[in-house]
Amino acid sequence: MTSASTLSESWLVVNTVSNIVIVLGYLLVPFTVLRYLPLSASVRIAGTFFFATCAMTHLSMAFGFHHSQWMVVNHVVQAASVVWFVLGFWLLLRAALRRAEDKRGKS
């Protein structure tokens, strides 16, 4: 039978490793996805900020800094950058849709 402390330590290791893998995934997005999308520089920067702050959140979760002042600042930057990224991307998609509709109308 496994002791409670051994089980607790196992969950701590699983949590830490999982969060570090998530950090790596978030840090890869700007280099493996965003750079290949037809985004404006502003939207690409916002997306990079968003994914980097997501990575920082999971890094702090991996090492137990959930409620530090650093995390509050990180979450404020994350909130602003996700709004900037999503609205900017939405505007780009709407502009692309309008161009496609205009092109269809001229055919």
C-alpha distance (Angstrom), angle and dihedral (degrees) to the residues before:
residue distance angle dihedral
M1 . . .
T2 3.81 . .
S3 3.77 118.6 .
A4 3.80 120.3 -124.1
S5 3.80 92.2 -115.7
T6 3.82 92.6 52.2
L7 3.79 90.5 49.3
S8 3.79 90.6 47.5
E9 3.81 91.0 50.5
S10 3.80 90.2 48.9
W11 3.80 91.5 53.4
L12 3.81 89.9 47.8
V13 3.81 90.4 54.5
V14 3.82 92.6 46.2
N15 3.81 90.7 48.3
T16 3.81 93.3 47.9
V17 3.80 94.7 46.8
S18 3.82 92.1 45.0
N19 3.79 92.0 51.0
I20 3.80 92.2 48.4
V21 3.82 90.6 51.5
I22 3.83 88.7 50.0
V23 3.83 89.4 50.3
L24 3.80 90.1 54.1
G25 3.79 91.0 48.3
Y26 3.79 93.3 51.2
L27 3.80 91.6 47.5
L28 3.81 90.8 51.5
V29 3.82 95.2 54.5
P30 3.84 96.9 78.7
F31 3.82 90.6 49.7
T32 3.80 99.7 39.8
V33 3.81 104.5 31.7
L34 3.80 115.3 13.2
R35 3.78 95.2 50.7
Y36 3.81 91.1 59.4
L37 3.81 96.8 49.0
P38 3.80 118.9 90.3
L39 3.82 93.6 -112.6
S40 3.76 129.8 150.7
A41 3.80 115.7 -112.6
S42 3.80 89.8 -107.6
V43 3.81 93.8 54.5
R44 3.81 91.7 44.2
I45 3.82 90.3 52.2
A46 3.81 91.3 48.0
G47 3.79 90.7 49.7
T48 3.79 91.1 48.8
F49 3.82 90.8 50.9
F50 3.79 90.8 47.7
F51 3.80 96.0 49.8
A52 3.82 92.1 42.3
T53 3.82 91.2 52.8
C54 3.81 89.9 47.3
A55 3.80 87.1 54.3
M56 3.80 90.9 49.6
T57 3.81 90.6 51.1
H58 3.80 91.5 54.7
L59 3.79 91.8 43.3
S60 3.80 89.1 55.9
M61 3.82 89.9 46.3
A62 3.80 89.7 52.6
F63 3.79 91.5 55.1
G64 3.81 100.5 34.5
F65 3.82 103.1 -106.3
H66 3.81 95.4 129.9
H67 3.78 100.0 138.5
S68 3.80 105.6 30.3
Q69 3.80 124.1 127.3
W70 3.79 86.7 -111.0
M71 3.80 90.0 62.0
V72 3.79 92.0 50.3
V73 3.81 90.4 53.6
N74 3.80 90.2 44.3
H75 3.80 91.5 52.1
V76 3.81 92.9 48.8
V77 3.82 89.8 53.0
Q78 3.81 89.5 44.2
A79 3.81 92.5 51.4
A80 3.80 92.6 49.5
S81 3.79 93.9 45.4
V82 3.82 95.4 48.4
V83 3.81 90.4 52.7
W84 3.82 90.2 46.8
F85 3.82 91.8 47.0
V86 3.82 97.6 45.4
L87 3.81 95.9 43.7
G88 3.80 92.1 44.1
F89 3.80 92.1 48.8
W90 3.81 90.5 46.2
L91 3.82 90.8 52.9
L92 3.81 90.5 49.8
L93 3.80 90.9 50.2
R94 3.81 91.7 49.2
A95 3.81 90.9 50.1
A96 3.82 90.4 50.0
L97 3.81 90.5 49.5
R98 3.81 91.2 50.9
R99 3.82 91.0 50.2
A100 3.82 90.8 49.8
E101 3.80 91.4 48.6
D102 3.82 91.5 47.9
K103 3.80 90.5 49.6
R104 3.82 91.2 50.0
G105 3.80 90.7 48.5
K106 3.81 91.9 53.9
S107 3.81 93.8 50.7
